[in-house]
């Protein structure tokens, strides 16, 4: 078997193992910790009988292993259980919200990724001159603010003062036409872009600079190629793997940023659903959302590894 | 020793923030939860930053809020560093299966986004200040663990550590007397970055309503309370942005300076 296939198989099975362990961790995290779900739902004034009934209905009296297996088989069959607070089927309520979240994250990625790679290249080209310094300064500023504050700053200045974009996404409808939907998510997308852009740019710059120190780059420079050509023809192809890694890491980070940004802009996505139900202490919903977020995160990291294995010239042409 | 101007500014501003945090009750013009005026009054001589959504003085809220935020972030950073560094050093010195076990467990913890894991845990735990510090500190110690372990692995093969092992010193001596002093500078620089991350983290949790609970003031909470004003063009919710950004940039400047003076090791964000 070629080394690539072996490596890929290893990496994918590792990802699946990780997902399995994470599901245990999330499950254990919500049951072994001293908080009592039944008590949280009914409040301090609940009678002992009511508590006992609720515990029985929720299956809290079963041994943890049985409950985990029930839960995990349910999840594998697409059954995420029912929400404690509303009694609705979780998978059903999650479906459309998950699509909304993907829509938001997709557009943020479409804008942020090419922009970040381009600006990273620019920073390398004009290294230590003003474009590079400007980019570093913006990076420092944007990692010094939490996502939600960047959100409110944009909302205040672009949405309310200048009236360029709708200031909340509350009017978002999944069945509206694409342009209406895009207009509604303009500001959330801008925030997410800003949040990941800085980090991605900085890491792209570092990855290319790293490659730029190789001997073949010096050769290319000595034979008289222009700086941009050296970067484009020689440095860039060799930094694809590290850049892909950077991009995937940041897309994974986007998954988390989405949670906060959705709350800021009142966007009907999964993040808001999760936060709402954490404050209501609705454990099944939290478990389901946590698992999905973790799965996406692990999936993206796994994809990053797979792509960098595929993009590595040394592995593609085994000696 | 000459301190560069940027680091000096950072140092002075950081000190200011900590002084204000410590002496908040003396500096704030009004009480933390005292309703003193109308809703969202503009800034005036009486209320320098105006009033908030239920008529409390915003300047006082900001000062007390800074105290809460900085206190929680500091405590969580200390917890994260003690746990992370001790475990990381031990893993590096012990090697073998304890190292493998710890490292793989940390990998597992880090494969879940920190915020998501914090939300999962806080959905069953009482949301109190000690609990926040505990959750934030322990979740973040994974990153410190990685850095501490990486640094300690390098130091562990140095001659003087070998010498100490040959003289028969115990693990405690090797960790605290040989490795710790030599690993201190990259860790101190990292501490600045972790502290900023903690400030952002606790603000985010409070903003989501799962951090510091009202009427206690904190920067994230102030944003949450006054967010409704934004759509009417009232910028009360934006003051914490200024506070958090200046604090974060100042600490960053100091951390960068320490880092540049010592080593090129650096940990990640998020």
Interface residues (C-beta under 8 A of the other chain):
Chain A: X18 X21 X22 X25 X26 X29 X30 X31 X33 X34 X35 X37 X40 X140 X141 X143 X144 X145 X146 X147 X148 X149 X152 X153 X155 X156 X159 X160 X161 X167 X168 X199 X252 X253 X255 X256 X259 X260 X263 X264 X274 X275 X277 X278 X279 X281 X282 X283 X286 X287 X290 X293 X294 X297 X298 X301
Chain B: X108 X109 X111 X112 X113 X114 X115 X116 X117 X119 X120 X121 X122 X123 X124 X125 X126 X196 X200 X203 X204 X207 X208 X209 X210 X220 X223 X227 X230 X231 X232 X233 X235 X237 X238 X240 X241 X244 X245 X248 X249 X252 X269 X270
